[in-house]
Amino acid sequence: MRDELVSWSWISERWDQVWEATLNHLQLTVVAVGIGLLIAIALSAVALAWRPAYAPITWVTGFLYTIPSLALFSFLVPILGLGFVTAQVALVSYTLLILVRNIVAGVDGVPAAVKEAADGMGYTPLRRFVAVDLRLATPTIVAGIRIAAVTVVGLVTITALIGEGGYGVFILDGLRRRFSTPIVLGTVLSVLLAVAIDIALVLVERALTPWARRGVRH
């Protein structure tokens, strides 16, 4: 049986494990991207309000993004231990550069006339940023979220090394036993989850930007 690339009987006996891994993988991804988005919005607000801050913010987030994942986990484990918190700290760090750049680019793309109109209506800078700038920058921001989410889905598999991992648990198990079925299962499911999340975010963008569809029709 183990000479086969995929043992369907092995998979059929483990649907409960597949479902549990799916929930774990999804939770790790959603939490990391959600926290990353909140941090990125705050950093972007600082960068937009005080432009000299943009360069150091992107330098720090860029540095975090370039750290190899295994090296980052190895650094964090002695400090935070094994488990969810360590996984999240690492995963969130890989979302920040992508999200900050897209948020700033999206807000910069909001027409000056719109910003001036909001200012003329008495909007404070913070209120305009939240209610106008971020709203109109939605397509660019969602594009960044899509990239960050797909990136995190792939990185979550590595967190199997620190006691989390979602589908990475299957991949790690297969590598340890030199058994191809769990490796293929974990890999294929990770790809499918990334595609599903990407499609879901496209639908979210369409729901949040009805004016864009009207513009295309006209």
C-alpha positions in Angstrom: 0.0 0.0 0.0 2.8 2.4 0.9 4.3 2.1 -2.5 1.4 4.0 -4.0 1.7 7.8 -4.4 -1.7 8.2 -2.7 -3.5 5.7 -0.5 -7.1 6.6 -0.6 -8.1 4.1 2.0 -5.6 5.8 4.4 -7.2 9.2 3.7 -10.8 7.9 4.0 -10.0 6.6 7.5 -8.8 10.0 8.7 -11.6 12.5 7.7 -11.8 13.7 11.3 -8.1 14.5 11.3 -8.4 16.3 8.0 -11.3 18.4 9.3 -9.4 19.2 12.5 -6.3 20.2 10.5 -8.5 22.4 8.2 -9.9 24.3 11.2 -6.5 24.7 12.7 -4.9 25.9 9.4 -7.8 28.3 8.8 -7.7 29.7 12.4 -3.9 30.3 12.2 -4.3 32.0 8.9 -7.3 34.2 9.7 -5.9 35.3 13.1 -2.5 36.2 11.7 -3.9 38.2 8.8 -6.4 39.9 11.0 -3.8 40.9 13.6 -1.4 41.9 10.8 -4.1 44.1 9.2 -4.8 45.9 12.4 -1.1 46.6 13.1 -0.6 47.6 9.4 -3.4 50.1 9.5 -1.9 51.7 12.6 1.5 51.8 11.0 0.1 53.2 7.8 -1.8 55.9 9.6 1.5 57.0 11.2 3.4 56.9 7.9 0.6 58.9 6.1 0.4 61.5 8.8 4.2 61.8 9.1 5.9 60.8 5.8 9.5 60.5 7.3 8.2 57.5 9.3 7.4 55.5 6.1 11.0 54.6 5.3 11.9 53.2 8.8 8.5 51.4 9.0 9.0 49.7 5.6 12.7 49.0 6.5 11.7 47.2 9.8 8.8 45.3 8.2 11.0 44.5 5.2 13.7 43.1 7.5 11.1 40.8 9.2 9.8 39.6 5.9 13.3 38.6 4.7 14.1 36.4 7.8 13.8 32.7 6.9 10.8 31.2 8.6 12.8 28.4 10.3 15.3 30.9 11.6 12.6 33.1 13.0 10.8 30.1 14.7 14.2 29.0 16.1 14.7 32.4 17.6 11.2 32.7 19.1 10.8 29.3 20.6 13.3 29.8 23.5 11.5 33.1 24.3 7.8 32.3 23.8 7.9 28.5 23.8 6.1 26.1 21.5 2.5 26.7 20.3 0.0 29.2 19.1 1.5 32.4 20.3 4.9 31.7 18.8 3.3 30.8 15.5 1.2 34.0 15.5 4.2 36.3 16.2 6.1 34.8 13.3 3.1 34.6 10.9 2.0 38.2 11.6 5.5 39.5 11.0 5.4 38.2 7.4 2.2 40.1 6.6 3.2 43.6 7.7 5.4 44.7 4.8 2.8 43.6 2.2 -0.1 45.2 4.0 1.6 48.5 4.9 2.7 49.1 1.3 -0.7 48.4 -0.1 -2.6 50.5 2.4 -0.3 53.5 1.9 -0.4 53.0 -1.9 -4.2 52.7 -1.8 -4.7 55.9 0.3 -2.2 57.8 -1.9 -4.4 56.8 -4.8 -7.5 58.5 -3.4 -8.2 61.6 -5.6 -7.1 64.8 -3.9 -10.5 66.3 -4.7 -12.2 63.7 -2.6 -9.9 64.3 0.3 -10.5 68.1 0.0 -14.2 67.6 -0.1 -14.1 65.5 3.1 -12.0 68.1 4.8 -14.4 70.8 3.7 -17.3 68.8 5.3 -15.5 69.0 8.6 -13.9 65.5 8.8 -11.0 65.2 11.2 -7.9 63.6 9.7 -8.6 60.4 11.6 -12.2 60.3 10.6 -11.3 61.0 7.0 -8.7 58.2 7.1 -11.1 55.6 8.4 -14.3 56.7 6.6 -13.0 58.0 3.3 -9.4 57.1 2.5 -9.5 53.4 3.6 -12.9 53.0 2.0 -11.8 54.2 -1.4 -8.5 52.4 -1.1 -10.4 49.0 -0.6 -9.4 47.4 -3.9 -5.7 48.0 -3.3 -5.9 47.0 0.4 -7.8 43.8 -0.4 -5.2 43.0 -3.1 -2.6 43.2 -0.3 -4.7 41.0 2.0 -5.0 38.4 -0.7 -1.2 38.2 -1.1 -0.7 38.2 2.7 -3.3 35.5 3.2 -1.8 33.2 0.5 1.7 33.7 2.0 0.5 32.8 5.4 -1.3 29.7 4.3 2.0 28.4 3.0 3.9 29.4 6.1 1.4 27.8 8.5 2.5 24.4 7.3 5.9 25.1 8.8 4.4 25.8 12.2 3.9 22.0 12.5 7.5 22.0 13.8 6.4 24.0 16.9 3.2 22.1 17.7 0.7 23.8 15.4 0.7 23.5 11.6 -2.7 22.6 10.3 -2.0 20.6 7.1 1.7 20.8 7.9 1.1 18.0 10.5 0.4 15.6 7.6 3.4 16.8 5.7 5.7 16.4 8.7 4.3 13.0 9.5 4.8 11.8 5.9 8.4 13.1 5.9 9.2 11.3 9.1 7.8 8.0 7.9 8.8 8.4 4.3 5.1 7.9 3.4 3.9 10.0 0.4 0.2 10.0 1.0 0.1 12.5 4.0 2.7 14.6 2.2 0.5 14.8 -0.9 -2.6 15.3 1.2 -1.2 18.2 3.2 0.3 19.9 0.1 -2.9 19.6 -2.0 -5.1 20.8 0.8 -2.9 23.8 1.5 -3.1 24.8 -2.2 -6.9 24.4 -2.2 -7.3 26.4 1.0 -5.1 29.2 -0.5 -7.3 29.2 -3.6 -10.5 29.2 -1.6 -9.4 32.1 0.6 -8.3 34.1 -2.4 -11.6 33.6 -4.2 -13.5 34.5 -0.9 -11.5 37.8 -0.7 -12.3 38.6 -4.3 -16.0 38.3 -3.4 -15.5 40.4 -0.3 -13.9 43.1 -2.4 -16.8 43.0 -4.9 -19.3 43.4 -2.1 -17.4 46.3 -0.5 -16.8 48.2 -3.8 -20.2 48.3 -5.6 -19.2 51.6 -7.2 -16.4 49.8 -9.1 -18.9 47.5 -10.8 -21.1 50.4 -11.7 -18.1 52.1 -13.2 -17.3 49.1 -15.3 -20.8 48.7 -16.6 -21.0 52.3 -17.7 
